[in-house]
Amino acid sequence: MPHLANAAASGDCEVFYWRERNREVDFVARAGRTVTAIDVKSGRRREAFAGMDAFAASFKGARRLLVGGDGIALEQFLAKPVEHWVTGG
């Protein structure tokens, strides 16, 4: 997602990909000590969130953010700087 890549390139955050066995999270953004898992979904299937649940179990205290599906609308996510979403601003 270019929005996250641009934030990482400007030094606002670091962006990673996370996978453990067959569970994955689309993006992990770190700003300072704050870690946020970001999953982008187009549907609403509950089993599609297994990666987010596994990430939360592995990284206690990490923030979770769902973009699309039943989460934040993509347009709303793109309208605000990444820092807003990563740090909870």
ABEGO torsion letter per residue (X at the ends): XAAAAAAAAAGABBBBBBBBEABBBABBBBBEABBBBBBBBABABAAAAAAAAAAAAABBGBBBBBBEEABBBAAAAAABBAAAAAAGX
